[in-house]
Amino acid sequence: VQLQASGRGLVQPGGSLRLSCVGSQPHYYGVAWFRQAPGKEREGVSCIYGGSTYYLDSVKGRFTISRDNAVNTLYLQMNNLKPEDTALYYCTGNWYYWGQGTQVTVSS
């Protein structure tokens, strides 16, 4: 199973981006987005697990995770982006299948 992440971009602070992850299967019990900034460890940004959604404290109120099982796609809508959101973003299904990462850069 391959997960294909897309939506990379360079945006100014306060801007928005939507990441997509194609290949996210409806039967996955959990799906998530992680990110890794240069020199930092990978961290979980948001997940859907057991029908509930969870967010990293620093992105609450700004990011929204969703999935469309009809098209096997996981999304991450990111609003009011901040420079500290700059990272390589990864999607995962069941914390076993991983996408290749897509770069998000927030800079003026």
C-alpha positions in Angstrom: 0.0 0.0 0.0 1.4 3.4 -1.0 0.4 6.7 0.6 1.0 9.7 -1.6 1.2 13.0 0.2 0.8 16.3 -1.7 0.1 20.0 -1.0 3.6 21.2 -0.4 4.1 24.9 -0.5 5.7 28.2 0.6 3.3 30.5 2.3 3.5 33.7 4.3 2.6 33.7 8.0 -1.1 33.7 8.4 -1.6 31.8 5.2 -3.3 28.5 4.6 -2.5 25.2 2.9 -4.3 21.9 2.5 -2.3 18.7 2.5 -3.7 15.5 0.9 -2.7 11.9 1.4 -4.1 9.6 -1.3 -4.2 5.9 -0.6 -5.5 6.2 3.0 -7.7 3.1 3.2 -11.2 3.3 4.8 -10.4 0.3 7.0 -7.4 1.9 8.7 -8.3 2.2 12.4 -6.1 5.2 12.7 -4.7 7.8 10.4 -2.5 10.7 11.2 -0.2 13.5 10.2 3.3 13.9 11.6 5.9 16.5 10.9 9.6 16.8 11.3 11.5 20.1 11.3 15.2 20.3 10.6 17.2 19.3 13.7 14.1 18.1 15.5 12.3 14.9 16.2 9.3 13.8 14.3 6.1 14.8 16.2 2.5 13.9 15.8 0.4 16.8 14.6 -3.1 15.3 14.4 -4.8 11.9 14.1 -8.2 10.3 13.7 -8.5 7.2 15.9 -11.6 5.4 17.0 -13.8 8.0 15.4 -12.2 10.8 17.4 -9.8 13.5 16.4 -6.7 14.6 18.3 -4.4 17.6 17.8 -1.0 18.8 19.0 -1.7 21.7 21.3 0.2 24.1 19.2 -2.0 23.5 16.2 -5.4 23.3 17.9 -7.9 25.8 16.4 -5.7 26.2 13.3 -5.5 22.7 11.8 -8.3 20.4 10.8 -7.8 16.7 10.0 -10.4 14.9 7.9 -10.8 11.9 5.7 -12.9 11.1 2.7 -13.2 7.3 2.5 -15.0 7.5 -0.9 -11.7 8.6 -2.5 -9.3 7.1 0.0 -7.8 10.4 1.0 -6.7 12.0 4.2 -6.5 15.7 4.5 -5.0 18.3 6.8 -6.3 21.8 6.4 -3.8 24.3 7.9 -4.9 27.9 8.6 -3.1 30.8 10.2 0.2 29.2 9.6 3.2 30.2 11.6 7.0 30.0 10.9 7.2 27.2 13.5 4.9 25.1 11.4 7.7 24.8 8.8 8.5 21.1 8.5 8.3 18.0 6.3 4.8 16.6 6.8 4.1 12.9 6.7 0.8 11.0 6.6 0.4 7.5 8.0 -2.2 4.8 8.1 -2.2 2.6 11.2 1.2 4.1 12.0 2.5 1.4 9.7 2.1 2.7 6.2 3.8 6.0 5.5 3.8 8.6 2.8 6.9 10.2 1.5 6.6 13.5 3.1 5.6 16.9 1.7 7.4 20.2 2.6 5.6 23.1 4.2 7.5 26.3 4.5 6.1 29.3 6.3 8.1 32.4 5.8 7.8 36.1 4.9 
